[in-house]
Amino acid sequence: MHDLVIRNGRIIDGSGDAAVHGDVAVADGLIVAVGSDVGPARRELDADGRIVTPGFVDVHTHYDAQATWDPELTPSGWHGVTTAVMGNCGVGFAPAAVDRREWLIELMEGVEDIPGAALTDGIQWAWETFPEYLDALAAREWVLDLGAQIPHGALRAYVMGDRAIGPATDDDIATMADSVRDALAAGALGFSTSRTPLHKSVDGELVPGTHASEAELMAIAKGIRAAGHGVFQAAIHHADVPDSFGWLRAVAATTALPVIFNLNQPDYAPDLWREDLRLLEAAQADGLNLLAQVSGRPVGILQSWSATVNPFMLCPTWGLIGALPEAQRLVHLRRDDVRTALTTEVPAVWSDFMTSVTRTWDKLYPFAGEADYEPDPSATCAALARRDSRSPAEIAYDQLLTDDGRGLLYFPLFNYTNHNLDHLLELHRHPHTRMGLADAGAHCGTIADGGMPTFMLQFWSRDRVRGEHLSLEWLVHRQTRQTAELYGLRDRGRVSPGLRADLNIIDIDTLGVELPHLVDDLPTGAKRYVQRAHGYAATICRGVVTVEDDEFTGERPGRLVRGPRPDARRSDP
């Protein structure tokens, strides 16, 4: 008698092979049979007309703080994710000396747009070293499994204190290398760093490690090699990627393990990704496990009256009303004189970046109804203004006032220079790229891409109208077996006997993401964008149903997942 049998599903097993029809039997948290006539069970789920997939493995999240207060780990818990990896981009909260906690919070707030007050109120500190952090996480329960990487920023702050953003001494470097080895030996899944000027603390300081020497990076690589496992993950300034291949190759050669960098298409170098791929192919031909991590859609900044940014935030009149409570502010925004002022005033110049994000009218889109992540150029504020003989500012203003003042604008920061997603299609077909960059748990007031696993299936297999599709089998493979194997998690990511019973039952015909909206559910009532899903008949983690008909069941089988250790199993019980 099995614990659970999923009957009559269209099984897409994560291998990339064609789907087959059949049943999946589960016992003791494992898949024990796949096929027909698998036998009876204490509970059965009908998957007729639905697909059955492995649970999604999202390798680029930022739940480092949220993991200490949120057992549902939303948005990932809504989107079929059964394993998530955090500690990306060199930011996180371990190791953490007591006197550096607030500094780490300010670093995370600046880089990942997570409200500092929420972090201060919400983090339940119970550690100093990275192994202690893992032990603290091991005592918690979630709806999905969670793994952690040791971040360069926290590591430098722990080892170097107030000197964290400066050059490291030989002793500093040796201590950091030993700490990385010890963290991996305790179960960390990898190490992450950031070397992009876009990543700054709330005080405007570049993140620690931005200008770390190659000697420091190589010492850390040797620490990874000594541990015998671990991914080296790097966020690199896009324009610097080709020039970074020297040290990337050296790290990959030293560790003999995966090295992966973030790859996006910036407007200032729209074809650079082709050179990145050429360099990747050359590295792979030389036996180096170098990979690029790519997104499934534009890295889009959402703008609204209550978000982190909007097109009028640097106007003088906004300075008078922007800090008012929402209801009071909305009363002012509905006044004709305020509308005239804000749509005609010249905004202050804060930075070229902010000017681009808030005032590039031919790349700023009203965002409403069905969430369209490949909008036509005729739908920009500039194009609509030309059509209606109005100013782009008026188009944007009126859009923000829709839905009782909750209207959205969408600015595709990366991956939309050509006003289509054709280059992402090519990137997702490439053998040396991996799915990632959803940033679940981060960018609370600007980006809502944590629903990427759902979006990938909905958009790329079914809903795309402006170009080619990708097969469901490939899309499932990209988000299950490929991502699991990247981090050495070979006990999951396939619908196969003997592997973890991490599964999704999905109504592919109705699967979709909802329009993002702001909620105030972070500690202290701080806001974040969320994007829920519909179409999940069930999500199963460790053989336990955690989601049924798009709602949580209250079960929390998820645990800390650790890398290989000689004295412990991969996952905490």
CORDA-V936457 format. One record per residue. N is the residue number from 1. SS is DSSP state (H for helix, E for strand, C for the rest). PHI is phi in radians with two decimals (999 if undefined). OMEGA is omega in degrees with one decimal (none if undefined). Layout:
BEGIN
n->{N | N}
ss->{SS | SS}
phi->{PHI | PHI}
omega->{OMEGA | OMEGA}
END
This chain:
BEGIN
n->{1 | 2 | 3 | 4 | 5 | 6 | 7 | 8 | 9 | 10 | 11 | 12 | 13 | 14 | 15 | 16 | 17 | 18 | 19 | 20 | 21 | 22 | 23 | 24 | 25 | 26 | 27 | 28 | 29 | 30 | 31 | 32 | 33 | 34 | 35 | 36 | 37 | 38 | 39 | 40 | 41 | 42 | 43 | 44 | 45 | 46 | 47 | 48 | 49 | 50 | 51 | 52 | 53 | 54 | 55 | 56 | 57 | 58 | 59 | 60 | 61 | 62 | 63 | 64 | 65 | 66 | 67 | 68 | 69 | 70 | 71 | 72 | 73 | 74 | 75 | 76 | 77 | 78 | 79 | 80 | 81 | 82 | 83 | 84 | 85 | 86 | 87 | 88 | 89 | 90 | 91 | 92 | 93 | 94 | 95 | 96 | 97 | 98 | 99 | 100 | 101 | 102 | 103 | 104 | 105 | 106 | 107 | 108 | 109 | 110 | 111 | 112 | 113 | 114 | 115 | 116 | 117 | 118 | 119 | 120 | 121 | 122 | 123 | 124 | 125 | 126 | 127 | 128 | 129 | 130 | 131 | 132 | 133 | 134 | 135 | 136 | 137 | 138 | 139 | 140 | 141 | 142 | 143 | 144 | 145 | 146 | 147 | 148 | 149 | 150 | 151 | 152 | 153 | 154 | 155 | 156 | 157 | 158 | 159 | 160 | 161 | 162 | 163 | 164 | 165 | 166 | 167 | 168 | 169 | 170 | 171 | 172 | 173 | 174 | 175 | 176 | 177 | 178 | 179 | 180 | 181 | 182 | 183 | 184 | 185 | 186 | 187 | 188 | 189 | 190 | 191 | 192 | 193 | 194 | 195 | 196 | 197 | 198 | 199 | 200 | 201 | 202 | 203 | 204 | 205 | 206 | 207 | 208 | 209 | 210 | 211 | 212 | 213 | 214 | 215 | 216 | 217 | 218 | 219 | 220 | 221 | 222 | 223 | 224 | 225 | 226 | 227 | 228 | 229 | 230 | 231 | 232 | 233 | 234 | 235 | 236 | 237 | 238 | 239 | 240 | 241 | 242 | 243 | 244 | 245 | 246 | 247 | 248 | 249 | 250 | 251 | 252 | 253 | 254 | 255 | 256 | 257 | 258 | 259 | 260 | 261 | 262 | 263 | 264 | 265 | 266 | 267 | 268 | 269 | 270 | 271 | 272 | 273 | 274 | 275 | 276 | 277 | 278 | 279 | 280 | 281 | 282 | 283 | 284 | 285 | 286 | 287 | 288 | 289 | 290 | 291 | 292 | 293 | 294 | 295 | 296 | 297 | 298 | 299 | 300 | 301 | 302 | 303 | 304 | 305 | 306 | 307 | 308 | 309 | 310 | 311 | 312 | 313 | 314 | 315 | 316 | 317 | 318 | 319 | 320 | 321 | 322 | 323 | 324 | 325 | 326 | 327 | 328 | 329 | 330 | 331 | 332 | 333 | 334 | 335 | 336 | 337 | 338 | 339 | 340 | 341 | 342 | 343 | 344 | 345 | 346 | 347 | 348 | 349 | 350 | 351 | 352 | 353 | 354 | 355 | 356 | 357 | 358 | 359 | 360 | 361 | 362 | 363 | 364 | 365 | 366 | 367 | 368 | 369 | 370 | 371 | 372 | 373 | 374 | 375 | 376 | 377 | 378 | 379 | 380 | 381 | 382 | 383 | 384 | 385 | 386 | 387 | 388 | 389 | 390 | 391 | 392 | 393 | 394 | 395 | 396 | 397 | 398 | 399 | 400 | 401 | 402 | 403 | 404 | 405 | 406 | 407 | 408 | 409 | 410 | 411 | 412 | 413 | 414 | 415 | 416 | 417 | 418 | 419 | 420 | 421 | 422 | 423 | 424 | 425 | 426 | 427 | 428 | 429 | 430 | 431 | 432 | 433 | 434 | 435 | 436 | 437 | 438 | 439 | 440 | 441 | 442 | 443 | 444 | 445 | 446 | 447 | 448 | 449 | 450 | 451 | 452 | 453 | 454 | 455 | 456 | 457 | 458 | 459 | 460 | 461 | 462 | 463 | 464 | 465 | 466 | 467 | 468 | 469 | 470 | 471 | 472 | 473 | 474 | 475 | 476 | 477 | 478 | 479 | 480 | 481 | 482 | 483 | 484 | 485 | 486 | 487 | 488 | 489 | 490 | 491 | 492 | 493 | 494 | 495 | 496 | 497 | 498 | 499 | 500 | 501 | 502 | 503 | 504 | 505 | 506 | 507 | 508 | 509 | 510 | 511 | 512 | 513 | 514 | 515 | 516 | 517 | 518 | 519 | 520 | 521 | 522 | 523 | 524 | 525 | 526 | 527 | 528 | 529 | 530 | 531 | 532 | 533 | 534 | 535 | 536 | 537 | 538 | 539 | 540 | 541 | 542 | 543 | 544 | 545 | 546 | 547 | 548 | 549 | 550 | 551 | 552 | 553 | 554 | 555 | 556 | 557 | 558 | 559 | 560 | 561 | 562 | 563 | 564 | 565 | 566 | 567 | 568 | 569 | 570 | 571 | 572 | 573}
ss->{C | E | E | E | E | E | E | E | E | E | E | E | C | C | C | C | C | C | C | E | E | E | E | E | E | E | E | C | C | E | E | E | E | E | E | C | C | C | C | C | E | E | E | E | E | E | C | C | C | C | E | E | E | E | C | E | E | E | C | C | E | C | C | C | C | H | H | H | C | C | C | C | C | C | C | H | H | H | C | C | E | E | E | E | E | E | C | C | C | C | C | C | C | C | C | C | C | H | H | H | H | H | H | H | H | H | H | H | H | H | H | H | C | C | C | H | H | H | H | H | H | H | C | C | C | C | C | C | C | H | H | H | H | H | H | H | H | H | C | C | C | E | C | C | E | E | E | E | E | E | E | H | H | H | H | H | H | H | H | H | H | H | H | C | C | C | C | C | C | H | H | H | H | H | H | H | H | H | H | H | H | H | H | H | H | H | C | C | C | E | E | E | E | E | E | C | C | C | C | E | C | C | C | C | C | E | C | C | C | C | C | C | C | H | H | H | H | H | H | H | H | H | H | H | H | H | H | C | C | C | E | E | E | E | E | E | C | H | H | H | H | H | H | H | H | H | H | H | H | H | H | H | H | H | H | C | C | C | E | E | E | E | C | C | C | C | H | H | H | C | C | H | H | H | H | H | H | H | H | H | H | H | H | H | H | C | C | C | C | E | E | E | E | E | C | C | C | C | E | E | E | E | E | C | C | C | C | C | C | C | C | C | C | C | C | H | H | H | H | H | H | C | C | C | C | H | H | H | H | H | H | H | H | C | C | H | H | H | H | H | H | H | H | H | C | C | C | C | C | C | C | H | H | H | H | H | H | H | H | C | H | H | H | E | E | E | E | C | C | C | C | C | C | C | C | C | H | H | H | E | H | H | H | H | H | H | H | H | C | C | C | H | H | H | H | H | H | H | H | H | H | H | H | H | H | C | C | E | E | E | E | E | E | E | C | C | C | C | C | C | C | H | H | H | H | H | H | H | H | C | C | C | E | E | E | C | C | C | C | E | C | C | C | C | C | C | C | C | C | C | C | H | H | H | H | H | H | H | H | H | H | H | H | C | C | C | C | C | C | C | C | H | H | H | H | H | H | H | H | C | H | H | H | H | H | H | C | C | C | C | C | C | C | C | C | C | C | C | C | E | C | C | E | E | E | E | C | C | C | C | C | E | E | C | C | C | E | E | E | C | C | C | H | H | H | C | C | E | E | E | C | C | E | E | C | E | E | E | E | E | E | C | C | E | E | E | E | E | C | C | E | E | C | C | C | C | C | E | C | E | E | C | C | C | E | C | C | E | C | C | E | C | C}
phi->{999 | -1.29 | -1.25 | -2.65 | -2.27 | -1.71 | -1.74 | 1.09 | -1.57 | -1.61 | -1.50 | -1.88 | -1.45 | 1.67 | -1.39 | 1.70 | -1.27 | -1.09 | -1.15 | -2.30 | -1.66 | 2.94 | -2.00 | -2.25 | -1.86 | -2.23 | -2.61 | 0.93 | 1.39 | -2.12 | -1.34 | -1.97 | -2.78 | -2.39 | 2.60 | -1.93 | 0.92 | -1.46 | 1.80 | -1.42 | -2.58 | -1.20 | -2.46 | -2.15 | -2.10 | -1.52 | -1.92 | -1.03 | 1.41 | -2.17 | -1.70 | -2.07 | -2.24 | -1.11 | -1.11 | -1.32 | -2.00 | -1.70 | -1.64 | -2.33 | -2.23 | -2.34 | -1.58 | -0.95 | -1.67 | -1.00 | -1.07 | -1.55 | -2.34 | -2.06 | -1.23 | -1.63 | 0.74 | -1.43 | -1.49 | -1.00 | -1.06 | -1.44 | -2.04 | 1.33 | -1.41 | -1.99 | -2.52 | -2.26 | -2.03 | -2.04 | 1.44 | -1.47 | 1.07 | 1.34 | -2.13 | 3.01 | -2.21 | -2.72 | -1.22 | -2.60 | -1.19 | -1.00 | -1.40 | -1.96 | -1.07 | -1.14 | -1.10 | -1.14 | -1.10 | -1.14 | -1.15 | -1.11 | -1.08 | -1.25 | -1.37 | -1.97 | 0.94 | -1.85 | -0.92 | -1.06 | -1.10 | -1.14 | -1.15 | -1.07 | -1.36 | -1.61 | -1.15 | -1.80 | -1.09 | -2.63 | -2.77 | -2.30 | -1.43 | -1.19 | -1.01 | -1.16 | -1.08 | -1.08 | -1.13 | -1.14 | -1.16 | -1.10 | -1.49 | -1.84 | -2.27 | -2.37 | -1.42 | -2.53 | -1.35 | -2.40 | -2.04 | -2.28 | -1.97 | -1.53 | -1.60 | -1.05 | -1.08 | -1.15 | -1.08 | -1.11 | -1.10 | -1.24 | -1.45 | -1.87 | 1.08 | -1.17 | -1.59 | -1.03 | -1.71 | -1.85 | -1.23 | -1.64 | -1.41 | -1.05 | -1.15 | -1.00 | -1.11 | -1.10 | -1.17 | -1.11 | -1.08 | -1.12 | -1.15 | -1.12 | -1.03 | -1.15 | -1.12 | -1.17 | -1.11 | -1.41 | 2.19 | -1.03 | -1.59 | 3.10 | -2.26 | -2.30 | -2.48 | -2.31 | -2.41 | -2.10 | -1.20 | -1.26 | -1.67 | -2.40 | -1.29 | -1.11 | -1.52 | 1.52 | -1.41 | -1.12 | -1.15 | -1.01 | 1.68 | -0.96 | -2.04 | -1.02 | -1.21 | -1.11 | -1.08 | -1.17 | -1.12 | -1.23 | -1.12 | -1.13 | -1.04 | -1.17 | -1.11 | -1.13 | -1.06 | -1.12 | -1.29 | 1.57 | -2.79 | 2.20 | -1.54 | -1.79 | -1.93 | -2.36 | -1.73 | -2.05 | -0.95 | -0.95 | -1.18 | -1.61 | -1.03 | -1.03 | -1.24 | -1.54 | -1.15 | -1.07 | -1.33 | -1.08 | -1.12 | -1.12 | -1.11 | -1.10 | -1.17 | -1.27 | -1.40 | 0.96 | -2.33 | -1.11 | -2.14 | -2.34 | -2.13 | -1.36 | -2.17 | -2.28 | -1.75 | -1.53 | -1.11 | -1.33 | -2.57 | -1.17 | -1.92 | -1.11 | -1.03 | -1.17 | -1.17 | -1.02 | -1.12 | -1.07 | -1.19 | -1.08 | -1.09 | -1.17 | -1.13 | -1.11 | -1.11 | -1.56 | 1.47 | -1.71 | -1.54 | -1.71 | -2.40 | -2.05 | -1.75 | -2.21 | -1.59 | -1.71 | -2.79 | -1.02 | -1.38 | -1.79 | -1.61 | -1.53 | -2.17 | -2.72 | -1.05 | -1.83 | -1.50 | -1.14 | -2.29 | -2.66 | -1.12 | -1.96 | -1.17 | -1.83 | -1.50 | -0.98 | -1.14 | -1.09 | -1.06 | -1.51 | -2.11 | -1.08 | -1.57 | -1.20 | -0.94 | -0.94 | -1.08 | -1.17 | -1.06 | -1.12 | -1.04 | -1.15 | -1.13 | -1.46 | -1.39 | -1.10 | -1.20 | -1.21 | -1.04 | -1.08 | -1.10 | -1.17 | -1.49 | -2.10 | -1.17 | -1.56 | -1.24 | -1.14 | -1.73 | -1.57 | -2.80 | -1.04 | -1.09 | -1.18 | -1.09 | -1.10 | -1.13 | -1.70 | -2.30 | -1.54 | -1.12 | -1.46 | -2.39 | -1.91 | -2.01 | -1.04 | -2.19 | -2.70 | 1.11 | -1.11 | -1.21 | -1.79 | -1.74 | -2.34 | -1.24 | -1.30 | -0.98 | -1.24 | -1.80 | -1.27 | -1.04 | -1.14 | -1.18 | -1.15 | -1.14 | -1.11 | -1.11 | -1.74 | 0.96 | -2.27 | -1.55 | -1.03 | -1.09 | -1.18 | -1.04 | -1.11 | -1.06 | -1.16 | -1.11 | -1.15 | -1.47 | -1.18 | 0.95 | 0.98 | 1.46 | -1.92 | -1.08 | -2.09 | -2.05 | -2.25 | -2.05 | -1.30 | -1.14 | -2.15 | 1.25 | -2.55 | -1.03 | -1.61 | 1.01 | -2.76 | -1.95 | -1.07 | -1.19 | -1.18 | -1.00 | -1.15 | -1.12 | -1.31 | -1.55 | -1.39 | -1.21 | -1.89 | -2.00 | -2.33 | -1.26 | -3.12 | 1.15 | -1.29 | 1.05 | -0.99 | 1.64 | -2.12 | 0.91 | -1.04 | -1.82 | -2.37 | -2.32 | -2.28 | -1.87 | -1.13 | -1.51 | -0.96 | -1.00 | -1.19 | -0.99 | -1.00 | -1.24 | -1.11 | -1.37 | -1.32 | -1.72 | -2.32 | -1.73 | -1.14 | -2.03 | -1.91 | 3.03 | -1.21 | -1.79 | -2.02 | -1.30 | -1.02 | -1.05 | -1.23 | -1.14 | -1.17 | -0.99 | -1.06 | -1.88 | -2.26 | -1.12 | -1.08 | -1.25 | -1.11 | -1.17 | -0.94 | -1.76 | 1.26 | -1.62 | -1.45 | -1.58 | -2.63 | 1.65 | -2.41 | -1.60 | -2.65 | -0.97 | 1.65 | -1.67 | -1.01 | -1.49 | -1.84 | -2.51 | -2.22 | -1.99 | -2.20 | -1.49 | -1.17 | -1.27 | -1.91 | -1.01 | -2.99 | -1.86 | -1.48 | -1.15 | -1.05 | -2.62 | -1.47 | -2.27 | -1.99 | -1.83 | -1.39 | -0.90 | 1.23 | 1.36 | -1.14 | -1.65 | -2.66 | -1.35 | -2.25 | -2.45 | -1.51 | -2.13 | -2.41 | 2.07 | -1.60 | -1.14 | -2.86 | -2.15 | -2.21 | -2.13 | 0.97 | 1.45 | -1.94 | -1.31 | -1.78 | -2.32 | -2.42 | 0.89 | 1.21 | -2.17 | -1.17 | -1.56 | 1.70 | -1.37 | -2.37 | -1.44 | -1.20 | -2.38 | -1.10 | -1.91 | -1.93 | -1.26 | -1.01 | -2.39 | -1.21 | -1.96 | -2.71 | -1.28 | -1.08 | -1.99 | -1.26 | -1.20}
omega->{178.7 | 173.7 | -173.9 | 170.5 | 173.0 | -172.8 | 163.8 | -179.7 | 169.6 | -168.8 | 172.2 | -159.6 | 178.4 | -178.9 | -171.7 | 178.4 | -179.2 | -179.8 | 174.7 | 177.2 | 178.9 | -177.8 | 174.7 | 179.7 | -175.4 | 173.2 | 177.2 | 175.7 | -178.6 | 169.7 | -176.9 | 178.5 | 175.4 | 179.4 | 178.1 | 177.9 | -177.8 | 177.4 | -175.7 | 179.5 | 176.3 | 176.9 | 177.0 | 174.5 | -178.5 | 179.2 | 180.0 | -179.3 | -177.9 | 175.2 | 175.1 | -176.6 | 166.4 | 171.1 | -177.5 | 178.8 | -177.4 | -172.4 | -178.6 | 177.0 | -179.3 | 179.6 | -172.8 | 176.1 | -176.3 | 179.9 | -178.7 | 179.6 | -172.6 | -179.5 | -178.5 | 176.8 | 176.3 | 14.8 | -172.3 | -179.2 | 178.5 | -165.1 | 171.8 | 179.4 | 176.7 | 173.2 | 177.4 | 177.1 | -178.9 | -178.9 | -177.5 | 171.0 | 172.8 | 179.9 | -179.6 | -170.8 | 174.4 | -1.7 | -175.0 | 170.4 | -176.0 | -176.6 | 178.4 | -177.1 | -178.1 | 177.8 | 178.2 | 177.1 | 179.3 | 177.2 | 179.3 | 179.8 | -178.7 | -175.6 | -170.0 | 175.1 | 172.2 | -172.8 | -177.5 | 179.8 | 178.6 | 178.5 | 179.9 | -178.4 | -169.6 | -175.7 | 177.8 | -175.2 | 177.2 | -174.8 | 169.1 | 178.2 | 178.9 | 175.0 | 176.5 | 176.2 | 178.1 | 179.1 | 177.5 | 177.8 | -178.5 | 179.2 | -175.3 | 179.3 | 179.6 | 175.8 | -179.3 | 176.8 | -176.3 | 175.0 | -173.8 | 171.3 | 176.2 | -174.3 | -176.5 | -177.9 | 179.3 | 179.9 | 179.7 | 179.5 | -179.1 | -176.2 | -170.1 | 178.5 | -177.3 | -179.2 | -168.6 | -177.5 | 179.0 | 179.4 | 179.8 | 174.8 | 177.1 | 178.6 | 176.4 | -176.0 | 179.7 | 179.4 | 178.5 | 179.4 | 177.9 | -179.3 | 177.3 | 177.6 | -178.6 | 179.2 | 178.7 | 177.9 | 178.1 | 176.5 | 173.5 | -178.4 | -178.6 | 178.3 | 179.6 | 177.0 | 176.4 | -179.7 | 179.6 | 178.8 | 175.7 | -177.8 | -179.5 | 174.0 | 179.4 | 177.6 | 178.2 | 178.8 | 174.7 | -176.2 | 175.4 | 180.0 | -179.4 | -178.5 | 177.3 | -178.0 | 175.7 | 176.9 | 178.3 | -179.5 | -179.8 | 177.0 | 177.0 | 176.8 | 178.3 | 174.6 | 176.4 | 179.9 | -179.4 | 178.5 | 176.2 | 175.8 | 174.6 | 176.5 | 171.4 | -175.8 | -174.9 | 168.6 | -174.6 | 173.3 | -169.6 | -178.7 | -176.5 | -174.4 | -179.1 | -179.6 | -179.8 | -175.4 | 177.0 | -179.5 | 175.6 | 178.3 | -179.8 | 177.9 | -179.7 | 179.1 | -178.2 | -176.2 | -170.5 | -178.3 | -176.4 | 170.6 | -173.6 | 178.1 | -179.5 | -179.2 | 173.6 | 176.9 | 175.8 | -178.6 | -176.1 | 177.8 | -169.5 | -178.5 | -177.7 | -178.8 | 178.4 | 176.4 | 176.3 | 179.1 | 179.3 | 179.6 | 175.8 | -178.9 | 178.5 | 179.0 | 179.0 | 178.3 | 178.0 | 176.2 | -179.2 | -176.9 | 177.6 | -175.9 | 174.7 | 177.8 | -173.9 | 179.4 | 179.3 | -178.7 | 177.6 | 168.6 | -167.9 | 177.6 | 177.6 | -178.3 | 175.7 | -178.9 | -175.8 | -178.8 | 179.3 | -179.5 | 167.9 | -172.9 | -173.9 | -172.2 | -179.4 | 177.2 | -179.1 | -177.9 | 176.7 | 177.1 | 179.9 | -173.1 | -171.4 | -176.7 | 179.5 | 171.1 | -171.5 | -177.1 | 179.4 | 179.6 | -178.8 | 176.0 | 178.6 | -176.2 | 178.5 | 179.2 | -178.6 | -177.4 | 177.2 | 177.9 | 179.7 | -178.6 | -174.9 | -178.1 | 180.0 | -179.4 | 174.5 | -178.0 | 174.7 | 177.8 | 179.0 | 176.1 | 177.1 | -179.5 | -178.3 | 176.7 | 179.3 | -175.9 | -172.2 | -172.8 | 175.2 | -170.4 | -179.3 | 174.1 | 179.6 | -171.4 | 163.7 | -172.6 | -174.8 | 177.1 | 176.1 | -179.9 | -175.6 | -177.4 | 170.4 | -174.5 | 179.2 | 178.6 | 179.2 | -177.7 | 177.8 | 175.8 | -180.0 | -178.4 | 178.6 | 178.2 | 177.6 | -179.0 | -173.0 | -178.8 | 176.3 | 176.7 | 176.3 | 178.9 | 178.7 | 176.7 | -178.9 | -178.5 | -177.8 | 176.3 | -179.3 | 179.1 | 178.4 | 178.1 | 178.3 | 176.7 | 179.9 | -179.6 | -174.0 | 165.9 | -174.8 | 177.8 | 178.8 | -174.7 | 178.8 | 172.9 | 177.6 | 179.5 | -176.5 | -180.0 | 170.4 | -175.8 | -177.6 | -178.9 | 177.0 | 175.1 | -180.0 | -179.9 | -178.7 | 174.6 | -172.6 | -175.9 | -175.5 | 171.9 | 177.1 | -179.5 | 177.7 | 173.3 | 176.5 | 175.1 | 179.2 | -178.7 | -176.0 | 176.2 | -168.3 | -176.2 | -176.4 | -171.7 | 177.4 | -177.8 | -179.4 | 176.9 | -176.5 | -179.0 | 177.4 | -179.0 | -176.5 | -179.4 | -176.8 | -171.3 | -170.1 | 178.9 | -169.0 | -164.5 | -177.0 | -177.8 | -174.5 | 178.6 | -176.1 | 176.0 | 168.7 | -177.2 | 176.4 | -178.5 | 179.8 | -179.4 | 176.4 | 178.4 | -177.8 | -171.4 | -177.8 | -175.2 | -178.0 | -177.3 | 177.3 | -178.4 | 177.7 | -178.2 | 174.4 | -177.7 | -172.9 | 177.6 | -177.2 | 177.4 | 176.0 | 168.3 | -173.3 | 179.4 | 179.3 | 179.5 | -178.8 | 177.1 | 172.2 | -167.4 | 169.8 | 168.4 | -168.1 | 170.0 | -172.2 | -179.8 | -178.9 | -177.0 | 178.4 | 174.3 | 178.0 | 176.6 | 178.4 | 175.8 | -179.1 | 172.7 | -177.5 | -173.1 | 173.5 | 174.6 | -174.2 | -178.2 | 178.9 | -173.1 | 170.6 | 170.6 | 172.3 | 177.4 | -177.3 | -178.5 | 168.2 | -179.0 | 177.9 | 175.6 | 176.8 | 165.4 | -173.8 | 177.2 | -178.4 | 178.9 | -177.3 | -179.8 | -179.2 | 178.3 | 175.7 | -177.2 | 174.0 | -179.8 | 177.3 | 179.3 | -175.0 | 178.4 | -178.0 | -178.8 | -175.3 | -179.6 | 172.4 | 174.8 | -176.4 | 171.6 | -176.5 | 174.9 | -178.5 | -173.2 | -175.8 | 172.2 | -177.3 | -176.7 | 173.8 | -176.2 | none}
END
